[in-house]
Amino acid sequence: EQDLVKEFVALSTRDRIRAIRDLPMSFEEKKHIRLLSQFFRRCGYSIRSARQTLELWQGIMKEIGGKFGTSVLSYFVFLKWLLMFNIFSFLVNFGFITIPLLVYDPLPNIPPNVSFRGLEILTGAGYFNHTVMYYGGYSNETLVGLVEYNMQLAYFFTIAVYMVLCGLALIFSMARSFKTNYVLAESTSNGAWQLLCSWDFSITNERAVRQRKSNLRVQLKESLSEKAQMELLTLSEKLKHFGVHLGSWLLSTGLAVGCGASIYYLCQYEQQEAETLLVPFVVSLMNLVVPLFYSLFYKFEHYSSQRTQIYALVVRNVLLRMSILGVLCFYWMNVVAKKFSCWESRVGQALYRLVIVDFLFLMLGSFFGEFLSNVIGTRLLPRLGVPEFDIARNVLELIYAQTLAWIGIYFSPLLPAIQIVKFFILFYLKKVSLTQNCQPPRRTGRAAQMHTTFIALLFFPFFVGALSMVAYTSWSLTPSEQCGPFRGLNNTFSVVGVWIDDLEEIPGSQWVVWIYQHVIRSELFYFLITLIILVIMYIFWQVTQGRKDLIGLLRQQIVNVSV
């Protein structure tokens, strides 16, 4: 009976009634099975409905998608994804690094002459410098309690495993998003399929029906607009557009290089006053003003689709932020690391200030970039109209903020906690600004694949750059001798060698020592791993090409049969 009920729950109402009617049972038994199947089916509906209700921002997402389209919705989906990512990061770091130290020593070692003044919330210095907020607040001892807990190993392996998990999560997210938005969506992206086969018949709420209809209408406009925007240009028009594009790219690249150079000279000027907010203020001001200047280029450039225009803005903003972050990292690794005794905490303070000031400028950007544009476009200069939501600039702001957290994970393990609060407030701030100050895109472009592009951009160059920064710090720089868990070591990675030396004296641990000496430290091992990965990638590429050829043959057979 249980197997029958499980089978009938998965069937539609008509098929379930027909199957129960054909059962060789009495009327009472059929009635009992029908009632049980209906009960479990309703329970399943209730559970799915409750899960959708409890899912964070589900209703807001549907409202935004129905009114502003998938291009704008992709920004909020990406913001939610980053929020969940930082929650995981905070739990890992707090659970394996901070909690053991707080259990062993719950009171921070704060000098008597240091007190909390409130200014630390902006500067990150002073009182916070003596807490577990930064690298210098962690011990290099083995904590003795119910069990022995080596803080050096815990700090190193937590950061290492965290960065590996971040990379794997980004890779798998890219693969899954690529499969959903490119591979599987290819055969279902035409207007006929969207019009005839994409309605969700489980929707019963009138408001949800209206949102779904609006969302479907916007998606159809997006699909049709890309075809309508393909233009045939003459040779003179192509040359004119090429000249405009070349000039715009030269100007944007020159601005990015100039901003990076000015930040480096400003850091040199601020060597004696490292606790001021001048450097993060200028950095955030550049990240606010220069992208707004970039967004004016669309008045002169003419792209065939909105996605191409967005991607051009994204690349320009990437060059700007990578030049600034590259200069800052170079300054921290080559100047701060040699000048200060506890330089890791100094770098952590600088990153904390960048995160806080960046958040303040994000709020100011929503006010000046969208609210004032709305006021000017509706009251002072009506020909400008209501502004549109700048997807490229806003997405790069999120990626930049997440990159700061990745770089700072070694110098300030609790920085993801700041990111959680920042992203949570930012979601509602952007939602209100979008609904009150912006209009749906006048020139729509099908952008369901944008989420994949955002994750790929987050992985490279930003995550790869942050990983390179942390790896260089661990392998090449000498830790501070007066603070932190790695004091007294030649480099951070030396903690693994010390641990292996201790394992040699423990019976039964020789296999770990052998693996470290003959596998981990062997160049042949990494060569074989790389070769295996390349072979697997080639096999999957061949499988994908074979499936594409098979799909093409099946479509041709359908055409031949219909003819």
Salt bridges, closest charged atoms under 4 A:
GLU1 OE2 - HIS32 NE2 2.93
GLU55 OE2 - LYS80 NZ 3.29
GLU63 OE1 - ARG207 NH2 3.94
GLU120 OE2 - ARG117 NE 3.53
GLU206 OE2 - ARG210 NH1 3.43
GLU226 OE2 - ARG307 NH2 2.84
GLU226 OE1 - ARG446 NH2 3.78
GLU301 OE2 - ARG316 NH2 2.57
ASP358 OD2 - LYS422 NZ 2.69
GLU370 OE2 - LYS430 NZ 3.88
GLU388 OE2 - ARG442 NH2 3.54
ASP390 OD2 - ARG393 NE 3.64
GLU397 OE2 - ARG393 NH1 3.29
